[in-house]
């Protein structure tokens, strides 16, 4: 009874150990394939397949020991023989797997064969072929064992070597432990290859227990050997687990490095953006400075030109104006004397009467005073234009003064008068003159730098006239016979501010040019007709005075500019002497066009 109990308990323990070994081999194979999907390393799945099919042979050995499968041979010989065959199979296919892994990376193979171990498709193909080959080898081995009616004896209880068949796997595992796997580890350093090398220790001890200790089925050495075999399977499993831990750590380190690199790139990008912003600002400052220098030079040249013109014109105009009064007096005396002569001597000689008729003396007597009056008006007009130029350019005054915007707009119209009539080159062809519509509220005086604000008004009105002339040249009147080029000027009192409106019904501003309209040196005019500084300088002047400038435009409908100026600006550039500033700007009343 005790012998039966001992046999049954040993068989039960043997079954548990073998199925545990099969489970460990299967888990190791699964982890090996997961390792392959992460690292594209075909060595792990090849060794995993070796361990899996070794576990399959162990399962076959367990089924044979539990007599769950029918075999042609005797069960007493089948159980120890299948054990020895499983161990031999495990050692042989492990050697085959190592050889395949080493051969796939060998430089001696042709390039096409080496690609099987380097590319994803090639590695997958190699693993599939190894799996099919090892599966067929395991199947043929199991089939041969089941169909063999006579199996060799494997247990010699009275001999020094109780299981001689286990010596061959022992030698294989020793060779692998001392030569094959160390070399494999140096070629493929990883936790898995190291664990596979370490697993040779329980493999060798397992074979020592079986070859020199086990004398019967299910004895102590037999079960110890089976337990050690589980350890031999779990060691590579532990190596794969450590590889996963290492992979996760490396991934965490890589993610940290990537995050730091990303932060560095973000920092560099921010620095680059700041540097680009600084460079753009420096470029804008340079353009502003350049425009200010050009503007200052132009104003200086304009001042010198106006001063020269005023000096050169004032002297002869003053001489002509002074002498015209005497000439008018002399002419009146002469005409009076001629009329008295005609009254006193009505019967003049015929040749004198003939001479009077030829000279049209009556017409001369009536037209000559008109001629003298016209000449006086012309002289006054020249004098008014010179004074308007001096006043418009601010040559006679410095600092901030109270400016009458209505007078300034009239002065600007006076300067542009030659372009408003049909005497200009563009209007002569179309016989169209530019109509001027003015709507001036009782706007208060504005404290400002008069020459600068006058310049802004002249720029805006000049641009409006340019747009109207472009529309005339483009044949707008032929497209719309009712169209009349019109310059619209308006002053609006906004309590503490004054709004200046300059509108035209010309060509309008294209949408592509609107964002660049106030950029320095941007112009759409032909070469020689504009520098691109007018609106840029105007915007700077208006903002300097605490005002604003904006525009509304529509292509082929016209453009409207609105300038708002405070009555009492707080200019940051300099403090203003209020006593001097309260003095109004000396603006002569312009003479209308004749």
C-alpha positions, 0 to 999 in steps of 0.5 A: 500500500505504501509503495502504491501511495509513493508511486501515485504521489510521485506521479502527481508531483511529476505531472504538476512539475511538467505542466509548470515547466510547459507553462513557463516555456510558453510564457517565455516564448510569448514574452520573446515575441513581444520583445521582437515586436518592440525591438525587431530582434529576431534572436529572442523569438528564435530562442523563445520558439526553442524553449516552447517546443522543448516545453511541448516535448515536456508536455508529450512526456507528461501525457506519456507518463500519465498514460493519457496517450496510446503508444506502441511500446511499453509504458515502463520504457516510454516514460524514461525514454521520452524524458531523455529524448525531450532533454536531448531535443531541448539541447539540440534545438537550442544549439540549432537556434544559436547557430541560426541566430549567429548565421543570420548576422554573419558577414560570410553569408550573401547580402540577400540572406543577411537581409533576413535578419535585419529587416522587419519582413526578413526577420518575420520570415526567418522566425516563421521558417524556424517555427515551422522547422522546429514544429515539424522536428518535434512532431516527427520525434513524437510520432516516432516515439509513439509508433516504435514498438521496441524502445531502448532501455534508459535506466540502469539502477545498479550502474554508476551512471543510472541514466546513460541517455541523459549524459548526452544532453549534459554534455550539450548543456556544458558545451553551451554553458562554457562556450556557446552561450558566452559567445552568444552573449558577447554578440548579443548583450542583453538581459535575455542572453545573460539569463539564457547563459545562467539557465545552463546552471539548473540545466546542468544540475538537472542532468546530473540528478538524472544521469547519476541520481535517479534510479526509478520513476518518480523518485526524489532525484527524478522530481528534483530534476523536474523542479530544476527544469522549471527553474531553467525555464524561469531564468530566461523568463526573468531575463525577458522581464528585466529586458522589459524593465530596462526598455521602460527605463530607457524609454523613460530616459529617452522621453525625458531627453526628448522633453528636455530637447523640446524645452531647449528647442522651445527656448531657442525658438523663443530666443529666435523669435525675440531676436527676429522681433528685435531685428524687425523693430531695429529695421523699423527704427532704422526706416523711421530714422531714415524717413525722418532724416529725408523729411528733415532734409526735404523740409530744410531744402524747402525752407531754403527754396522758399526763402530764396524765392521769397527774397528773389520775388519780393524785391521785383514784385515790390518794385512793380507794385510800387511803380504800378500806383504811379503808372496808374496815376500817370495813365489817368492824367494822360487819359484826362488830358486826351479827353479834354483835348478832344473836347476843346478841339472837336474839329481836329485835322483829318490825319489826327482823326484817322490816327485815333481810329487806327489806335481805337482811342476810345477803347484804350481810354476805357480798357487801360484802367482795367488793365492797370487794375488787373496788373495790380491784382496779379501782383497782389496774387503773387505776393499772397502766394509767397506769403502762403508758402512762407506761412505753410512751411512755418519759416517765420515761426517756431514752436507750437502755435494755434492753427486755423485749419480752415485757412491751412486747407485754403492755402493748400488748395491755393498751392494745388490750384494749377492741378484742380483746373483743366489747365493741368496735363491730365485734365486738358485731354478729358476737358474735366476739372476737379470740383472742390466741395468744402464743408467747414464747421466753426472748428476751434484753433488747434495747438500744434506745430503748424508747419507739420500739420500743414504738411499733413494736409498738403500730403493728403490733398495731393494724394487725393488729387493724384487718385483723381488724375489716375481715374481721369487717365484711366477713362473713368468718365467714358465708363460713367458719363455722369462721373465728375472728379470731386475733392471733398474737404470737411472740418468737424468740431468734436468738442476737444478734438477736430476731425479733418476729412479728405475724400475723393471719388477716384480709383481707390486703394487695392486690398493688397496695398492697404496693410503697407500704406503707412510703411516708410518708402512704400509707394504705388506711384511711378518712379519720380512721382513719389518717395513713399514717405508722405503717408508715413511721415503724416502718420508719425506727425499726427501720432506725435500730436496725440491724434489719429489717422485712418482711412476707408477705401473702395476700389473704383469708388474712392478713398476717405482719410480722417485725421483727428487732432486734439485741441491741446496736445500733450507732446512728449518731445518737448515742453511748450511755452504756453504764453507763446503757444497761445499766439495764433499762427500768422496766416495771410488770407489767400486770394482765390484763383483768377 
